[in-house]
């Protein structure tokens, strides 16, 4: 193998950046890594460990459009790998985070849980239950 790829950062169009920031920071324990230099930020980057999410408000005419709202067969907007989804689910439960789908094993051999943000974006926090060669 010649090239390496690092973490990926999904880009979510949101209705209200401060509201989205509050969700990721206060509820999910992310940190705010960047906000645009305006009093009312229209762009921000939140992150926790190697995971990052970019948040941007564009205009009232450009609303959020999460994958699950486009197609029910596309349930997530971001897969956030965690080696121990059970421990993370417990942490989030202690933070009173509402789960869209509770901790468990999926039909696709993943263990994890889903959290929905205020704009309807769904993040799956988990890992494969098996490893493939």
C-alpha positions as CSV (number, residue, x, y, z in Angstrom):
1,X,0.0,0.0,0.0
2,X,1.5,3.4,-1.0
3,X,-0.8,6.1,0.3
4,X,-2.4,6.8,3.6
5,X,-5.7,8.5,4.2
6,X,-6.5,10.3,7.4
7,X,-9.8,11.2,9.1
8,X,-12.6,12.5,6.9
9,X,-14.8,15.5,7.9
10,X,-18.4,15.5,6.7
11,X,-19.9,18.9,5.8
12,X,-23.4,19.6,7.1
13,X,-25.5,22.5,5.9
14,X,-27.3,23.6,9.0
15,X,-30.1,26.1,9.7
16,X,-28.4,27.7,12.8
17,X,-24.7,27.3,13.4
18,X,-24.8,28.3,17.1
19,X,-27.6,25.8,17.8
20,X,-25.7,23.0,16.0
21,X,-22.5,23.9,17.8
22,X,-24.3,23.6,21.2
23,X,-25.5,20.1,20.3
24,X,-22.1,18.8,19.3
25,X,-20.2,20.5,22.2
26,X,-22.6,20.3,25.1
27,X,-24.3,17.0,24.3
28,X,-21.7,14.9,22.5
29,X,-18.5,16.3,24.1
30,X,-17.0,17.6,20.8
31,X,-14.8,20.8,21.0
32,X,-15.2,23.8,18.8
33,X,-12.1,23.9,16.7
34,X,-13.0,26.8,14.5
35,X,-15.7,29.4,13.9
36,X,-15.8,32.1,11.2
37,X,-14.7,35.5,12.4
38,X,-18.2,36.9,12.6
39,X,-20.4,37.7,15.7
40,X,-23.0,35.2,14.4
41,X,-20.9,32.3,13.0
42,X,-22.0,30.9,9.7
43,X,-19.3,28.3,9.6
44,X,-17.7,26.1,12.3
45,X,-15.7,23.0,12.7
46,X,-16.3,20.7,15.7
47,X,-14.2,17.7,16.6
48,X,-13.6,15.0,19.1
49,X,-10.4,13.0,18.8
50,X,-9.9,12.3,15.1
51,X,-13.5,12.9,14.1
52,X,-14.5,16.3,12.8
53,X,-17.7,17.8,11.4
54,X,-18.0,21.0,9.4
55,X,-21.2,23.1,10.0
56,X,-22.3,25.8,7.7
57,X,-25.4,28.0,7.4
58,X,-25.8,29.2,3.8
59,X,-29.2,30.9,3.4
60,X,-32.8,30.4,4.4
61,X,-33.3,29.2,0.8
62,X,-30.7,26.4,1.3
63,X,-32.1,24.3,4.2
64,X,-30.4,21.2,5.7
65,X,-31.1,18.0,3.8
66,X,-29.9,15.0,5.7
67,X,-29.6,11.6,3.9
68,X,-32.5,10.0,5.9
69,X,-34.8,12.7,4.6
70,X,-33.8,12.1,1.0
71,X,-33.9,8.3,1.1
72,X,-35.0,6.0,4.0
73,X,-32.5,3.4,2.8
74,X,-29.7,5.9,3.5
75,X,-29.9,6.1,7.3
76,X,-26.7,8.0,8.2
77,X,-24.9,11.1,7.3
78,X,-21.7,10.1,9.0
79,X,-20.2,6.9,10.3
80,X,-17.9,7.8,13.3
81,X,-15.7,4.9,14.2
82,X,-15.3,4.1,17.9
83,X,-13.5,1.0,19.1
84,X,-15.8,0.8,22.2
85,X,-19.3,1.9,21.3
86,X,-20.6,0.4,24.5
87,X,-18.5,2.8,26.6
88,X,-19.4,5.8,24.4
89,X,-23.1,5.0,24.6
90,X,-22.9,4.9,28.4
91,X,-21.1,8.3,28.4
92,X,-23.8,9.8,26.1
93,X,-26.5,8.3,28.3
94,X,-24.9,10.0,31.3
95,X,-25.0,13.3,29.3
96,X,-28.8,12.7,28.7
97,X,-28.3,12.4,24.9
98,X,-31.4,11.1,23.1
99,X,-30.6,8.1,20.9
100,X,-32.3,7.8,17.5
101,X,-31.4,4.1,17.6
102,X,-30.0,2.6,20.8
103,X,-26.8,0.6,21.2
104,X,-27.0,-2.7,19.4
105,X,-25.8,-4.9,16.5
106,X,-27.1,-4.1,13.0
107,X,-28.0,-6.5,10.3
108,X,-24.8,-5.2,8.5
109,X,-22.5,-6.6,11.2
110,X,-21.9,-3.3,13.0
111,X,-22.2,-2.5,16.7
112,X,-23.2,1.0,17.6
113,X,-25.9,3.5,18.0
114,X,-27.4,6.5,16.2
115,X,-27.7,10.1,17.3
116,X,-29.7,12.8,15.4
117,X,-28.7,16.4,15.5
118,X,-31.1,19.4,15.6
119,X,-31.1,19.6,11.7
120,X,-31.8,15.9,11.3
121,X,-28.3,14.7,10.4
122,X,-27.7,11.2,11.8
123,X,-24.4,10.1,13.1
124,X,-23.7,6.4,13.7
125,X,-21.1,5.8,16.3
126,X,-19.7,2.3,16.1
127,X,-17.5,-0.4,14.7
128,X,-17.7,-3.6,12.7
129,X,-18.5,-6.6,14.8
130,X,-16.1,-8.7,12.7
131,X,-13.0,-7.9,10.7
132,X,-12.6,-8.8,7.1
133,X,-9.4,-9.8,5.4
